[in-house]
Amino acid sequence: MKFADILATLPAIDGIAALMLLDAAGEPLQRLDNKPGTAGSVRVYHALVKRFGHIDKAAAREGLALYAEHTDDARAHPGKHPNIDRLLAIAEQDAPGLRVRIVLDDSAEA
């Protein structure tokens, strides 16, 4: 399956403004905003957190599979896909895992 097809199978991210990626101590490392250009990554990371509760080696490996053809491109061009690079580091280079805090869109109607 292609990445676009996989995205359609993942949980919706309506009402989510961003995901805050945190280190083991809870310190912020990166913010992934739910906007064009990063919304796909927000959807992948959100799906991983829903399933695993955090991003560890197993979650990162699943995330790499979800990114489909983009994972091969990330391997061939380090730095081009930083959100995939992060998962590659966790899955294959024993980088520390991540905790994730969901930032809700406060402008969404209840």
Salt bridges, closest charged atoms under 4 A:
ASP33 OD1 - ARG31 NE 2.58
ASP56 OD2 - HIS54 NE2 3.30
GLU62 OE1 - ARG51 NH1 2.14
GLU69 OE2 - HIS70 NE2 3.61
ASP73 OD1 - HIS77 ND1 2.99
ASP73 OD2 - LYS80 NZ 2.93
ASP73 OD2 - HIS81 NE2 2.62
GLU92 OE2 - ARG75 NH2 2.20
ASP94 OD1 - LYS57 NZ 2.50
